[in-house]
Amino acid sequence: MKATINDVAKQAGVSIKTVSRVINNETSVRQLTREKVQLAVDELNYQPNLSARNLAGAKSFSVAYIYDNPNAYYIIDMQEGILSACKKQGFELLIHPCDAKNENITEEVVNMVKHARIAGLILTPPLSEMPEFVKSLVDLDVKVVRIMSGDVAPDELSPCVMVNDREAAQTITQHLIDLGHKDIAFIAGDAKHMSTIERYKGYRKALKASNIDFNKSLIIEGDYSFDSGVSGAKQLMSTEGNNTRPTAIFSCNDEIAAGALFAARLMNISIPEQLSIVGFENSPFSRQTWPKLTTADQPNGQIAEDAANLLLSQVRKQKNQVTISQYVPKLIVRDSSAQCN
């Protein structure tokens, strides 16, 4: 039979109310008592009924991850990171995919929050970059944490976890420059995503720092997809017209880079001997291609766990801060980039 809260209280030699306080991470419990209760919980494999707990009192023990992102690897990493933090602190996670372009998106999420009695929300791009949408949620008196691209929070609407895409993009572009490349193309992700804007700024900054002339014909608009990489690379490497053919391509993420590599193979262009291709994020795409992709390691799982811990500290009223960790994705050099011939 499943252990009950009564069983835990009896084994730990404390009251049911004390067990409840420990499970809810309340600060009024002495450390020794907390350890005794936790030991009993572990030994009995006690699992609190979080749904019943939500219904029994006014306090909610559920948080939600709201997202609109076509990248399955990114979503899985985010879910796992958030779940890790929730399990440690006794919270349930509701996962809610949605369409950020839907004109009724605010009404949809507001109704979900009210119906599901959500205590807090974690938002990733592009939802985290929609200030009016965020404000509508904050006005519900629900805690919100945003994961965003940049080095500082853009406002004080809610706490943020920032990812410094600009610095990382500058580093990866400089890597190509150090290999002797000057004609470096850029295949963009979704134009409205701050990650695309920040990565583009880092690319431009690296070119300027090395006195390399900017060539607009080497910039390809796209989205964060494999097909975008395929079409972008074909356009860049076409022999038609008088456009400069690049010796290297900076792809805004690994999925785009994988598509660019696929297109290069179709055009009998050898990688990296004739063309270097780099990605961004260090997703499984970067390790599933041949050759494996040079990329920037973005630890999405850890970013998500930090965001969840920040959210839960807000829900428990333990902290009130705008920004925690600023992540700078780190360059990982693999086989898809080489010296320019």
DRENKOL-361912 format. One line per field, with one value per residue (C-alpha): x, y, z. Coordinates in Angstrom, 1 decimal, m for minus. Layout:
REM DRENKOL-361912
u c(X / ...)
v c(Y / ...)
w c(Z / ...)
END
This chain:
REM DRENKOL-361912
u c(0.0 / 1.0 / 2.5 / 0.3 / 1.3 / 0.2 / 2.8 / 5.5 / 4.5 / 4.5 / 7.9 / 9.5 / 7.9 / 6.4 / 2.9 / 1.1 / 1.3 / 5.1 / 5.3 / 3.2 / 5.4 / 8.5 / 6.8 / 5.9 / 9.4 / 8.3 / 11.1 / 9.7 / 10.9 / 14.2 / 16.9 / 17.1 / 13.3 / 13.4 / 16.1 / 14.1 / 11.0 / 12.9 / 14.5 / 11.0 / 9.7 / 12.6 / 12.4 / 8.6 / 8.8 / 6.0 / 4.5 / 2.4 / m0.9 / m0.3 / m3.7 / m5.5 / m3.2 / m4.1 / m7.8 / m7.5 / m6.1 / m5.9 / m2.2 / m1.4 / 1.4 / 1.4 / 3.5 / 3.3 / 5.7 / 4.1 / 5.9 / 5.8 / 8.9 / 9.2 / 12.5 / 11.6 / 15.1 / 14.8 / 11.4 / 12.5 / 15.6 / 13.4 / 10.8 / 13.5 / 15.2 / 11.9 / 10.7 / 13.9 / 13.4 / 9.7 / 10.2 / 12.8 / 10.4 / 7.1 / 5.5 / 3.5 / 4.3 / 1.7 / 3.0 / 1.0 / 2.1 / 0.5 / 0.7 / 2.2 / 0.8 / m2.8 / m4.7 / m6.4 / m3.2 / m3.5 / m7.1 / m6.2 / m3.3 / m5.2 / m8.1 / m5.7 / m4.0 / m7.4 / m8.9 / m5.8 / m5.0 / m1.4 / 1.0 / 3.7 / 4.7 / 7.9 / 8.0 / 10.5 / 10.8 / 8.9 / 6.3 / 8.9 / 9.6 / 6.0 / 5.7 / 1.9 / 1.3 / 3.6 / 2.0 / m1.5 / m0.2 / 1.6 / m1.6 / m3.3 / m1.0 / 0.7 / 4.5 / 6.3 / 9.9 / 11.2 / 14.1 / 15.4 / 18.3 / 20.5 / 22.9 / 20.4 / 16.7 / 14.8 / 12.4 / 11.1 / 7.9 / 9.2 / 12.5 / 14.5 / 17.2 / 19.4 / 21.3 / 24.1 / 23.8 / 25.6 / 28.9 / 28.7 / 27.9 / 30.9 / 33.1 / 32.0 / 32.4 / 35.8 / 36.7 / 35.9 / 37.9 / 40.9 / 40.7 / 41.2 / 37.6 / 36.5 / 33.4 / 31.3 / 27.6 / 24.8 / 21.6 / 19.1 / 16.4 / 13.0 / 13.4 / 11.3 / 13.2 / 15.7 / 18.1 / 18.3 / 18.8 / 21.5 / 23.3 / 23.3 / 24.7 / 27.5 / 28.3 / 28.5 / 30.6 / 33.2 / 33.5 / 33.9 / 36.5 / 38.6 / 38.1 / 36.2 / 33.7 / 30.1 / 28.5 / 24.7 / 24.5 / 25.8 / 22.8 / 19.9 / 16.6 / 15.1 / 13.5 / 14.8 / 14.3 / 16.2 / 14.5 / 15.6 / 19.2 / 18.7 / 17.3 / 19.7 / 22.8 / 21.5 / 21.0 / 24.4 / 26.3 / 24.6 / 26.8 / 24.2 / 24.6 / 27.6 / 27.1 / 30.2 / 30.2 / 31.0 / 33.8 / 32.0 / 28.3 / 27.2 / 23.8 / 21.6 / 21.0 / 22.1 / 19.0 / 19.7 / 23.3 / 22.3 / 20.1 / 23.0 / 25.3 / 22.7 / 22.4 / 26.1 / 26.3 / 23.6 / 25.7 / 28.9 / 30.5 / 32.8 / 32.7 / 34.9 / 37.4 / 35.4 / 33.0 / 32.9 / 29.5 / 28.9 / 25.7 / 24.5 / 23.0 / 24.9 / 21.6 / 21.6 / 21.5 / 25.2 / 26.3 / 24.1 / 25.5 / 28.6 / 30.9 / 29.8 / 29.1 / 31.2 / 28.7 / 28.1 / 27.0 / 23.8 / 22.9 / 19.2 / 18.5 / 20.4 / 18.9 / 15.5 / 16.2 / 17.6 / 14.5 / 12.3 / 14.2 / 13.9 / 10.1 / 9.6 / 11.5 / 9.2 / 6.1 / 7.4 / 8.2 / 11.8 / 13.4 / 12.4 / 15.1 / 14.9 / 17.7 / 19.8 / 22.4 / 23.5 / 24.6 / 27.2 / 27.1 / 30.6 / 32.4 / 32.7 / 35.0 / 34.3 / 34.9 / 32.6 / 35.0 / 38.5 / 41.2 / 40.1 / 41.9)
v c(0.0 / 3.6 / 5.4 / 8.2 / 11.4 / 9.7 / 7.0 / 9.6 / 11.5 / 8.3 / 7.1 / 10.5 / 11.0 / 14.3 / 15.7 / 15.6 / 19.4 / 19.3 / 16.8 / 19.1 / 22.1 / 20.1 / 19.0 / 22.6 / 23.8 / 26.2 / 27.9 / 27.5 / 23.9 / 23.2 / 21.5 / 18.4 / 17.9 / 18.5 / 15.8 / 13.3 / 13.9 / 13.8 / 10.5 / 9.0 / 10.3 / 8.6 / 5.3 / 5.0 / 6.4 / 8.8 / 10.7 / 13.7 / 14.0 / 17.4 / 17.6 / 17.1 / 19.5 / 22.2 / 21.6 / 21.5 / 25.0 / 28.4 / 27.9 / 26.4 / 24.0 / 24.0 / 25.9 / 26.0 / 26.1 / 28.1 / 27.8 / 28.2 / 26.7 / 24.2 / 22.8 / 19.6 / 19.2 / 22.7 / 21.9 / 18.6 / 20.2 / 22.9 / 20.5 / 18.3 / 21.2 / 22.6 / 19.2 / 18.6 / 21.7 / 21.1 / 17.5 / 18.7 / 21.3 / 19.4 / 21.2 / 19.9 / 21.1 / 21.9 / 22.1 / 24.3 / 24.7 / 27.5 / 29.8 / 33.1 / 34.6 / 33.8 / 37.0 / 35.4 / 34.2 / 36.4 / 35.4 / 31.7 / 31.7 / 33.9 / 31.5 / 28.5 / 30.2 / 30.9 / 27.5 / 25.4 / 27.6 / 28.2 / 29.7 / 30.7 / 30.6 / 30.1 / 31.7 / 31.2 / 33.1 / 34.4 / 34.6 / 36.0 / 38.8 / 40.0 / 42.7 / 43.3 / 39.5 / 39.3 / 42.3 / 40.7 / 37.6 / 39.6 / 41.6 / 38.3 / 38.3 / 35.2 / 34.9 / 34.9 / 34.2 / 34.8 / 33.2 / 35.8 / 36.6 / 39.5 / 40.5 / 42.5 / 42.3 / 44.7 / 45.8 / 45.1 / 43.3 / 40.0 / 38.2 / 36.9 / 34.4 / 35.9 / 34.2 / 36.4 / 35.3 / 38.3 / 37.5 / 33.9 / 34.8 / 37.1 / 34.3 / 31.8 / 34.3 / 35.2 / 31.4 / 31.5 / 34.7 / 33.1 / 30.3 / 32.8 / 33.2 / 36.7 / 35.8 / 34.6 / 34.2 / 34.4 / 32.4 / 34.0 / 32.5 / 34.0 / 37.8 / 38.7 / 36.5 / 38.4 / 35.5 / 36.1 / 39.8 / 39.3 / 36.6 / 38.8 / 41.7 / 39.4 / 38.4 / 42.0 / 43.0 / 40.3 / 41.4 / 45.0 / 44.2 / 42.4 / 45.2 / 42.8 / 44.6 / 43.8 / 42.1 / 42.3 / 39.6 / 37.1 / 37.6 / 35.2 / 35.6 / 32.4 / 30.7 / 28.2 / 25.1 / 22.5 / 23.6 / 27.2 / 25.9 / 23.9 / 26.8 / 29.4 / 27.3 / 26.7 / 30.4 / 31.3 / 28.6 / 29.0 / 29.7 / 31.9 / 35.7 / 37.7 / 37.2 / 36.3 / 32.7 / 32.4 / 30.2 / 29.8 / 29.9 / 30.9 / 29.3 / 30.8 / 27.3 / 23.7 / 22.8 / 25.4 / 24.3 / 20.7 / 21.8 / 23.9 / 20.9 / 18.7 / 21.2 / 21.4 / 17.6 / 17.8 / 20.4 / 18.2 / 20.8 / 19.1 / 20.1 / 21.6 / 21.5 / 23.8 / 25.3 / 25.6 / 25.5 / 26.4 / 26.2 / 27.4 / 25.8 / 22.4 / 20.5 / 16.8 / 18.1 / 19.2 / 15.6 / 13.7 / 15.3 / 14.3 / 16.0 / 17.0 / 20.7 / 23.4 / 25.2 / 27.2 / 25.2 / 26.6 / 24.5 / 24.7 / 22.2 / 24.1 / 27.4 / 25.9 / 24.6 / 28.0 / 29.6 / 27.2 / 27.7 / 31.4 / 31.1 / 28.8 / 31.2 / 34.0 / 31.8 / 31.0 / 34.7 / 33.9 / 36.3 / 39.3 / 39.9 / 40.7 / 38.7 / 35.7 / 33.8 / 35.3 / 32.4 / 32.9 / 29.9 / 28.4 / 27.7 / 24.0 / 23.3 / 20.1 / 19.0 / 21.2 / 24.2 / 24.4 / 26.6 / 28.7 / 27.5)
w c(0.0 / m0.7 / 2.3 / 3.8 / 5.5 / 8.7 / 8.2 / 7.6 / 10.8 / 12.8 / 11.6 / 12.0 / 15.5 / 14.6 / 13.9 / 10.6 / 10.5 / 10.8 / 7.9 / 5.8 / 6.6 / 5.5 / 2.3 / 1.6 / 2.2 / 4.9 / 6.7 / 10.3 / 10.7 / 12.5 / 10.4 / 12.5 / 12.3 / 8.6 / 8.1 / 10.2 / 8.1 / 4.9 / 5.9 / 6.7 / 3.3 / 1.5 / 3.4 / 2.9 / m0.7 / 0.2 / m2.7 / m1.8 / m3.6 / m5.1 / m6.9 / m3.6 / m1.9 / m4.5 / m4.0 / m0.2 / 0.3 / m1.3 / m2.2 / m5.6 / m6.1 / m9.9 / m12.3 / m16.1 / m19.0 / m21.9 / m25.2 / m29.0 / m30.5 / m33.4 / m32.1 / m30.3 / m28.8 / m27.2 / m25.8 / m24.3 / m22.6 / m21.2 / m19.8 / m18.2 / m16.5 / m15.2 / m14.0 / m12.2 / m10.1 / m9.6 / m8.3 / m5.8 / m4.4 / m4.6 / m7.4 / m10.4 / m14.0 / m16.6 / m20.1 / m22.5 / m26.2 / m28.0 / m31.1 / m30.3 / m33.5 / m32.5 / m31.9 / m28.9 / m27.3 / m24.3 / m23.6 / m24.1 / m21.6 / m19.0 / m19.1 / m18.7 / m15.7 / m14.0 / m14.7 / m13.7 / m10.6 / m11.7 / m9.2 / m11.7 / m15.3 / m17.3 / m20.7 / m23.5 / m26.8 / m28.6 / m25.7 / m23.3 / m25.7 / m25.9 / m23.1 / m23.4 / m23.1 / m20.1 / m18.4 / m18.8 / m16.9 / m14.2 / m13.7 / m12.7 / m9.6 / m11.0 / m10.8 / m14.2 / m15.1 / m18.6 / m20.5 / m22.9 / m25.3 / m24.2 / m21.4 / m19.3 / m18.6 / m20.9 / m18.2 / m14.7 / m15.7 / m14.3 / m13.3 / m16.3 / m17.1 / m19.8 / m22.6 / m24.1 / m27.7 / m29.0 / m27.2 / m28.2 / m31.9 / m31.9 / m30.6 / m33.2 / m36.0 / m34.8 / m34.8 / m38.6 / m39.1 / m37.3 / m39.7 / m42.5 / m43.7 / m44.8 / m47.0 / m44.1 / m44.7 / m42.1 / m42.3 / m39.9 / m37.7 / m37.2 / m37.7 / m34.7 / m32.2 / m30.1 / m30.4 / m34.2 / m33.6 / m31.0 / m32.9 / m36.0 / m33.9 / m32.7 / m36.2 / m37.4 / m34.4 / m35.1 / m38.8 / m37.8 / m35.2 / m37.9 / m40.5 / m42.8 / m45.1 / m44.6 / m47.6 / m47.6 / m50.3 / m47.7 / m45.4 / m45.9 / m44.1 / m42.7 / m39.8 / m37.2 / m39.5 / m41.4 / m44.7 / m44.1 / m44.0 / m47.2 / m49.2 / m47.7 / m48.6 / m52.1 / m52.6 / m51.2 / m53.1 / m56.5 / m59.4 / m61.0 / m60.8 / m59.6 / m55.9 / m53.8 / m52.8 / m49.1 / m47.8 / m44.5 / m43.2 / m39.8 / m39.2 / m36.5 / m35.0 / m35.4 / m37.3 / m39.9 / m40.1 / m40.6 / m43.5 / m45.0 / m44.7 / m46.5 / m49.3 / m49.7 / m50.1 / m52.8 / m54.6 / m54.3 / m52.0 / m49.5 / m45.8 / m44.5 / m47.3 / m49.6 / m47.1 / m43.4 / m41.6 / m38.0 / m35.9 / m32.6 / m29.4 / m29.4 / m29.9 / m31.0 / m34.6 / m34.1 / m33.3 / m35.7 / m38.9 / m40.7 / m40.2 / m36.7 / m36.3 / m34.8 / m32.6 / m29.4 / m26.3 / m24.9 / m21.7 / m22.1 / m19.4 / m16.8 / m18.0 / m17.5 / m14.1 / m13.0 / m14.3 / m12.4 / m9.2 / m9.6 / m10.2 / m7.2 / m5.0 / m6.2 / m5.5 / m2.0 / m1.5 / m0.7 / m3.2 / m5.3 / m8.0 / m11.7 / m13.1 / m12.1 / m14.2 / m17.4 / m19.7 / m22.4 / m24.8 / m25.2 / m28.5 / m29.3 / m32.3 / m34.3 / m37.8 / m39.9 / m39.7 / m41.1 / m42.5 / m45.5 / m48.7)
END
